[in-house]
Amino acid sequence: MINQHSYAVVYKSGNDIKLKIISSDNHSVLKDTNLTLGINEICKNPFVNISTTTPKKIFISFEREFSSVQNSIYCLKADTIASSLNLFIDTVRYSGLNYNAGFAQMGSNPNPYMCIFENYSNGKRNVFGTEIKWNGQSSVHHNILTSAVIDMWSYKGSEFIIGDNTLNGCYGFLTKTGNSVYAKTKMKYSWDSVNVLVSNDTNYYSKIALSTANLVPNSACFRMWYVFEKNLSPSDKGIYGISFTTCAMNIRKISGVAKDFSLSQNYPNPFNPVTKIEFQIPLCHSGIGRNPVKLIVFDILGKEVATLVNESLQPGTYEITFDGSALSSGAYFYQLITNGFTETKRMLMIK
């Protein structure tokens, strides 16, 4: 969607990539352009992204097939409100076998969008990203999902940012372990939220989708849907969906070492309206696994006003940001509950 009156569509036509800008009011075609006219190689698998800035910018990524051992990724950039498209081309990844996976939004980075692609490296399929510059050639590259021992591919990112995260807050992907394919979701600063066996055939390519994250009312949590194809047997195949909630929106793991459960005093205190809370989660008594953790905020009447964490956490020291903008001035209490441990502390918000 460009604005409330128009939207953009990109598609493969023959060996070319074409763009149409269509009116939302009467469905008339406002622009119809062959983006790869003059390129001799096969162009395919396009994705489009519209900037949130003003004026609007449009980014189109696509694959350009040079040979059976070279499939490159390019990105075209243009101003969508111009009377004619003035296209700039950007090389995202030239050498090797690469597969276009669309775009990811970045945080407060000066270049807020990243072109995502998959690449075969050392016999494994991994996911990488290149920051897209409006002016000049993009040259900042990121390793997103990389491993020397397992394949990871089919990246899908949700549309929200976690604190100072430089990538999508939550993302889904496929991975091959042994003779099986799994569909997973992962938080950048955290853990796998979903891990589902989808096939015992490593050649099976499951299609996946991750919904936009929706804020859970009166909490610092987001709820998402993860949809995937599964093909385990004739009686166990089809399209499945899992709804899951993550409360890691403002949480940051600052250390992997913790000896005991503890809850620190928030800082600053008093605060207006943002403060930070630090807590520690040690290794489970069994020595393995993760700890179910809940961190809540309630008022002086005992009414719960926010759920900051409601997840299973790996051992470590965590820092979470609490924003009391929607609450009135006064005293509040925050409580950490996990594995038989409960601790409560008082904090004061002065607006």
Sequence and secondary structure as in RCSB ss.txt:
>XXXX:A:sequence
MINQHSYAVVYKSGNDIKLKIISSDNHSVLKDTNLTLGINEICKNPFVNISTTTPKKIFISFEREFSSVQNSIYC
LKADTIASSLNLFIDTVRYSGLNYNAGFAQMGSNPNPYMCIFENYSNGKRNVFGTEIKWNGQSSVHHNILTSAVI
DMWSYKGSEFIIGDNTLNGCYGFLTKTGNSVYAKTKMKYSWDSVNVLVSNDTNYYSKIALSTANLVPNSACFRMW
YVFEKNLSPSDKGIYGISFTTCAMNIRKISGVAKDFSLSQNYPNPFNPVTKIEFQIPLCHSGIGRNPVKLIVFDI
LGKEVATLVNESLQPGTYEITFDGSALSSGAYFYQLITNGFTETKRMLMIK
>XXXX:A:secstr
  BTTEEEEEEEETTEEEEEEEETTT  EEEEEETTTT  SEEEEEEEEE SSSS EEEEEEEEEEETTEEEEEE
EEEETTSSS   EEEEEE SSBEEEEEEEE SS SS EEEEEEEEETTEEEEEEEE  SSS    EEEEE  SSS
EEEEEEE S   TT SS SEEEEEEEETTEEEEEEEETTS EEEEEEEES TT    EEE   EE TTSS EEEE
EEEEEEEETTEEEEEEEEEEE  TTEEEEES  SS EE   BSSSBSSEEEEEEEE   TTSSS EEEEEEEEET
TS EEEEEEEEEE SEEEEEEEE TTS SEEEEEEEEETTEEEEEEEEE  
